[in-house]
Amino acid sequence: MKKNDLFLANFMLQDQFIISAYKKRTEILKKKVVSSPFEICLERARLFTESYKKTKGEPQVIRFAKAMEGWISIFIHIT
């Protein structure tokens, strides 16, 4: 076997190991997310609804950004 072939084979094994590690980590995270109970924040829903009503007609990304700004400002007391 040539030196380049050995290098390539070694690289492919390392690559497979890394992909395998990512798959395992992803599966663990997925199980953690799926098995945990979900929460609903009614205050966030209310604030987003109000913001979306006020920003009707604006681009979606701007509407979302303004809604997030309103929600976050409650927690860091910007307003």
N, C-alpha and C positions, 0 to 999 in steps of 0.2 A: 504494500500500500504506500502511496506517495505521501510526502509530508503534508501537502495541501489537503489531501483526502482525510488524513487524520485530524487536521485542524478543523475541517468542515464537519466531520463526524462529532468531534468534541463540542463544537459550537452548537450543533443541532441538539445534542443531549442536554446541554446547559439551557438552551432555549425551551426545550420541552419541560425541563424541571421548573423553570420560571413560570411558564404558562400553567403548569400543574399547581404550583403554589398560589397563583392568582385565582385559579378556579376554586381551590379549596377555601381560600379566604372569602371569595365572593359568596360561596355557598353558606359559609358560617354567618356572614352578614345578612344574607337573604333570610335564613332561618330566624335570626334574631329579630329582624324587622317584621316578618310575617307573624311570628308567634307572640310579639308584644301587643298589648291592648292599645287600641288607637284612642286618641283624645280629640274632642271637638272643642274649639275655643269659640264660644258664642260672641264674645266681645270682638274678636278678630273678624268674624263673619259679618257682624253688624257694621263695623268700620269699613270693611271692604265694600259692602253693599252701598253704603252712603257715598263713598268715594267714587265708585263706578257710576252712580247716578249723576254725580256732579261733573264727571269728566266724559260724559257720553259724546261720541263723535271724535274723540282724540285717538291717536294710535294706541293699540293694545299695550305695548311696552311702556308707554308713558302713563297710562291708566294704572297699570300694575305698580309702577315705581311710585306714583303718588299715593296709592293705597298703602304700600309698604312704609312710605315716609310717615303717614299718619299713624300707622300701627306702632312703628318703632319709636316715634316721638313720645308716646305714652311711657315707654320704659326708660328712656334716657332724658326725659324732661326738656326737650328742645323748645317746645311751644310755650 
